[in-house]
């Protein structure tokens, strides 16, 4: 899929824990793990908003478009 989720990168850059993010956002750690792996078909804007609030970032910091064959 050409959309890559960079949530792991953002968590590492901010020394934040997945468990704390999941609790703040109000989703399970299992669902957060699926999101980090890019194994979801979509994400609610509310969830994206809460992630951005927690990490102090923009949605574009979390998602990247990479054409097939780029990585």
BAGUKOL-443332 format. One record per atom (N, C-alpha, C, O): atom name; x, y, z; residue in one letter. Coordinates in pm, 1 decimal. Each point is the difference from the previous one (the first is absolute). Example, Ala and Ser with C-alpha at 12.3 -4.5 7.8 and 13.67 -1.06 7.14 Angstrom:
# BAGUKOL-443332
   atom          x          y          z   rest
      N     1319.0     -569.0      780.0      A
     CA      -89.0      119.0        0.0      A
      C       90.0      120.0        0.0      A
      O      103.6       -1.9       66.5      A
      N     -138.6      106.9     -138.5      S
     CA       82.0      119.0        6.0      S
      C      -77.0      109.0       73.0      S
      O       50.9      110.8       16.9      S
END
This chain:
# BAGUKOL-443332
   atom          x          y          z   rest
      N       85.5     -117.7        0.0      X
     CA      -85.5      117.7        0.0      X
      C       89.8      123.6        0.0      X
      O       98.7        4.7       73.4      X
      N     -131.7       93.6     -153.8      X
     CA       86.2      117.1       -9.9      X
      C       -7.3       96.2      118.8      X
      O       83.0       90.3        9.6      X
      N     -179.2     -106.8       80.5      X
     CA       -4.8       84.8      118.8      X
      C       74.9      -71.1      112.2      X
      O      -35.5     -111.6       37.9      X
      N      138.3      175.8       14.6      X
     CA       82.3      -56.7      107.0      X
      C      -29.0       74.6      129.6      X
      O       -4.0      123.0        2.3      X
      N      -16.0     -197.7      104.7      X
     CA      -26.4       57.2      131.7      X
      C      133.3       13.4       72.5      X
      O       75.2      -96.7       11.9      X
      N      -46.7      216.7       36.3      X
     CA      126.4       29.0       67.0      X
      C      -18.6       18.1      150.7      X
      O       75.6       73.3       63.7      X
      N     -174.5     -138.8       -8.1      X
     CA      -29.9       16.9      141.8      X
      C      115.6      -46.0       88.0      X
      O       29.8       64.4      100.5      X
      N       35.8     -174.4     -136.2      X
     CA      115.2      -46.2       77.8      X
      C      110.0      104.8        4.5      X
      O       62.1       21.5      104.1      X
      N      -38.2       43.9     -217.5      X
     CA      103.3      103.5       -7.7      X
      C      -35.3      115.4       93.3      X
      O       85.2       48.5       74.4      X
      N     -209.9       -5.2      -78.5      X
     CA      -42.1      112.4       83.7      X
      C        6.3      -35.0      148.4      X
      O       40.0       82.8       81.8      X
      N      -79.0     -204.1      -47.4      X
     CA        9.3      -42.8      140.0      X
      C      145.8        0.5       46.0      X
      O       30.3       47.1      109.6      X
      N       58.7      -98.4     -191.8      X
     CA      141.9       -6.3       35.6      X
      C       59.4      139.9       13.6      X
      O       75.2       26.9       93.7      X
      N     -108.5       61.3     -186.2      X
     CA       52.4      136.9        4.5      X
      C      -42.8       73.2      126.2      X
      O       71.0       88.2       48.2      X
      N     -185.4     -124.1        4.5      X
     CA      -52.5       68.3      118.5      X
      C       16.2      -82.0      127.8      X
      O      -49.8       37.9      106.0      X
      N      119.2     -149.3     -117.3      X
     CA       20.9      -89.0      115.7      X
      C     -132.0      -32.5       69.0      X
      O       -8.5       -0.7      122.8      X
      N      -93.6      -26.0     -202.5      X
     CA     -132.7      -30.6       52.2      X
      C      -26.1     -150.1      -10.8      X
      O       54.9      -67.7      -86.9      X
      N     -137.8       17.9      174.7      X
     CA      -33.4     -142.4        2.1      X
      C     -135.4      -24.0      -66.9      X
      O      -94.1       77.9       14.9      X
      N       88.0     -187.9      -88.5      X
     CA     -124.6      -38.1      -66.2      X
      C     -112.7      -14.4      100.2      X
      O     -112.9       41.0      -27.2      X
      N      141.8      -98.1      141.8      X
     CA     -101.7      -20.4      102.9      X
      C      -61.5      132.7       42.3      X
      O     -121.9       10.7       13.1      X
      N      205.4       90.2        8.3      X
     CA      -49.5      131.1       41.2      X
      C      -83.2       65.0     -110.1      X
      O     -102.8       62.1       27.2      X
      N      148.0      -76.8     -151.4      X
     CA      -75.6       55.6     -112.9      X
      C     -135.9      -67.1      -13.6      X
      O     -101.4       67.6      -17.5      X
      N       99.0     -199.1       25.5      X
     CA     -125.9      -73.7      -12.2      X
      C      -99.1       44.7      107.2      X
      O     -118.3       19.8      -27.7      X
      N      167.8       -4.3      149.8      X
     CA      -86.2       42.7      109.5      X
      C      -53.4      141.0      -24.5      X
      O     -118.1       26.3       22.6      X
      N      204.1       64.3      -68.6      X
     CA      -39.9      138.1      -26.4      X
      C     -104.3        6.8     -111.5      X
      O      -98.2       73.5       10.0      X
      N      120.6     -150.5     -115.7      X
     CA      -89.0        2.4     -115.4      X
      C     -131.7      -71.9       29.0      X
      O     -104.5       36.4      -53.9      X
      N      110.4     -138.2      139.3      X
     CA     -119.9      -76.4       31.9      X
      C      -18.4     -120.2      -89.9      X
      O     -112.9      -39.8      -28.7      X
      N      223.7      -18.7      -16.3      X
     CA       -5.1     -122.1      -80.0      X
      C       85.6     -106.0       68.0      X
      O       81.7       30.8       86.8      X
      N     -101.2     -153.9     -126.4      X
     CA       78.3     -107.7       60.0      X
      C      142.5        2.5      -55.1      X
      O       25.3       52.8     -108.3      X
      N       65.5     -110.0      183.8      X
     CA      138.1      -11.1      -47.1      X
      C        6.7      -87.6     -125.3      X
      O       83.7       22.6      -87.4      X
      N     -171.5     -121.8       79.0      X
     CA       -3.6      -86.4     -117.7      X
      C      -38.1       79.3     -124.6      X
      O       61.5      -16.3     -105.3      X
      N     -162.7      102.0      116.9      X
     CA      -39.7       82.2     -114.3      X
      C      107.3      101.8      -35.6      X
      O       22.1       28.2     -117.7      X
      N       44.5       26.8      217.9      X
     CA      109.0       92.9      -26.3      X
      C      114.0      -72.0      -72.5      X
      O       62.3       56.4      -89.9      X
      N      -35.9     -178.5      128.6      X
     CA      104.1      -79.7      -65.5      X
      C      -33.7      -22.2     -147.2      X
      O       86.9       11.5      -86.4      X
      N     -211.8      -43.0       58.3      X
     CA      -43.3      -18.7     -138.8      X
      C       17.5      129.6      -80.2      X
      O       41.2       -2.9     -115.9      X
      N      -72.8      115.0      178.5      X
     CA       16.3      128.7      -66.0      X
      C      147.8       26.4      -29.1      X
      O       35.1       43.3     -109.7      X
      N       50.9      -69.3      207.4      X
     CA      143.5       21.5      -18.6      X
      C       55.6      -84.4     -113.4      X
      O       91.5       42.3      -70.6      X
      N     -146.2     -160.4       53.4      X
     CA       47.1      -91.0     -103.9      X
      C      -62.5       30.4     -136.8      X
      O       36.6      -61.3     -100.3      X
      N     -129.7      155.0       96.9      X
     CA      -66.5       32.6     -124.8      X
      C      -98.7     -105.4      -44.6      X
      O      -29.8      -11.5     -118.9      X
      N      -21.5      -66.1      214.2      X
     CA      -91.4     -109.4      -32.3      X
      C     -146.0       37.6       21.1      X
      O      -83.7      -86.6       25.7      X
      N       53.3      214.6      -36.5      X
     CA     -138.2       44.4       12.5      X
      C      -43.9       60.1     -132.8      X
      O       82.4       49.6      -76.8      X
      N     -210.4      -54.1       50.9      X
     CA      -53.6       54.4     -125.1      X
      C      -32.7      148.5       13.2      X
      O      -14.4       70.1     -100.1      X
      N        2.9      -22.8      223.7      X
     CA      -33.3      140.1       21.3      X
      C       18.9       37.8      145.3      X
      O       21.0      -85.1       86.4      X
      N      -28.7      214.3      -61.7      X
     CA       11.5       51.1      137.1      X
      C      -96.6      117.0       13.3      X
      O      -12.5       82.5      -90.4      X
      N      -53.9      -76.8      202.1      X
     CA      -94.3      109.8       24.5      X
      C       77.5      129.4       20.1      X
      O      109.5        0.9       56.2      X
      N     -168.6      108.1     -103.3      X
     CA       63.6      130.2       20.5      X
      C       15.6       29.4      148.9      X
      O       99.0       60.5       41.1      X
      N     -194.8     -102.3       38.8      X
     CA        8.0       21.1      145.1      X
      C      123.2      -70.3       57.3      X
      O       70.5       55.8       84.1      X
      N      -45.2     -178.0     -129.9      X
     CA      117.1      -75.1       45.9      X
      C      127.5       69.1      -45.9      X
      O       94.2       14.7       77.9      X
      N      -90.5       27.2     -202.5      X
     CA      116.1       70.2      -53.4      X
      C       24.9      129.8       76.5      X
      O      114.6       34.9       28.6      X
      N     -221.4       35.4        4.2      X
     CA       10.9      124.3       76.2      X
      C       62.5      -25.4      137.1      X
      O       89.4       73.3       42.5      X
      N     -136.4     -176.7       26.1      X
     CA       52.6      -31.3      134.2      X
      C      147.5      -41.7       -6.5      X
      O       78.8       35.8       87.5      X
      N      -42.3     -111.0     -190.6      X
     CA      140.3      -39.9      -16.6      X
      C       85.9      124.5      -19.1      X
      O      105.9       13.3       61.3      X
      N     -152.1       77.3     -146.3      X
     CA       74.7      123.5      -24.7      X
      C        9.9       86.3      125.6      X
      O      103.8       61.3       24.8      X
      N     -210.2      -56.0       53.9      X
     CA        3.9       74.8      125.6      X
      C      105.6      -57.9       92.4      X
      O       80.4       73.5       57.5      X
      N      -80.5     -204.6      -43.3      X
     CA       92.8      -68.0       90.6      X
      C      144.0       19.6      -43.6      X
      O       87.5       25.7       82.7      X
      N      -62.7      -37.8     -212.5      X
     CA      136.7        5.9      -51.2      X
      C       44.4      141.2      -38.7      X
      O      117.6       22.0      -29.1      X
      N     -210.7       73.5       28.6      X
     CA       34.2      136.2      -38.2      X
      C       47.6        7.3     -144.5      X
      O      103.3       59.9      -29.8      X
      N     -180.1     -121.5      -58.9      X
     CA       40.7       -6.7     -140.1      X
      C     -118.1       27.4      -91.4      X
      O     -111.8       22.3       46.2      X
      N      137.5      -24.1     -176.2      X
     CA     -101.2       16.4     -102.4      X
      C      -30.5     -135.4      -63.3      X
      O       85.3      -88.8        2.2      X
      N     -205.2       70.8      -58.7      X
     CA      -31.8     -127.8      -65.1      X
      C      104.2      -40.0     -104.8      X
      O       30.3     -118.3      -15.5      X
      N       23.3      214.8      -55.0      X
     CA      101.3      -29.1     -101.0      X
      C      129.7      -55.1       57.8      X
      O       78.6      -62.0      -71.7      X
      N      -56.1       84.2      199.8      X
     CA      117.5      -58.2       66.0      X
      C      -17.1     -149.9       20.5      X
      O       98.0      -73.4       13.0      X
      N     -222.0       28.9      -10.3      X
     CA      -31.0     -140.2       28.9      X
      C      -18.3      -84.8     -125.2      X
      O       18.9     -121.6        3.8      X
      N      -55.2      184.8     -113.7      X
     CA      -31.1      -72.4     -122.6      X
      C       85.7       49.2     -115.4      X
      O       21.8      120.1      -15.3      X
      N       26.2     -212.5      -65.0      X
     CA       79.0       32.4     -119.1      X
      C      -53.6      -76.1     -119.7      X
      O      -42.1     -115.1       11.5      X
      N       44.1      180.3     -125.7      X
     CA      -35.6      -66.2     -125.2      X
      C      128.9      -37.0      -70.4      X
      O       84.7       85.6      -25.7      X
      N      -70.0     -213.6       -5.3      X
     CA      115.7      -49.1      -73.1      X
      C      -50.7      -82.6     -116.8      X
      O      -71.3      -98.6       18.5      X
      N      108.3      139.1     -137.5      X
     CA      -41.2      -76.3     -116.9      X
      C       58.4     -139.2        7.5      X
      O      104.9      -20.7       61.0      X
      N     -172.7      -75.6     -123.1      X
     CA       48.3     -137.9        0.1      X
      C      143.3       -4.8      -49.5      X
      O       36.3       64.3      -98.5      X
      N       45.7     -143.7      170.9      X
     CA      138.9      -15.1      -38.0      X
      C       94.4       99.0       66.2      X
      O      120.6       -3.4      -24.8      X
      N     -174.6       92.8      109.9      X
     CA       83.8       99.4       66.3      X
      C       45.4      -43.2      137.5      X
      O       63.3       81.3       67.3      X
      N      -87.8     -194.0      -22.1      X
     CA       49.3      -24.9      131.6      X
      C      -63.3     -106.2       72.1      X
      O       36.8      -27.8      114.1      X
END
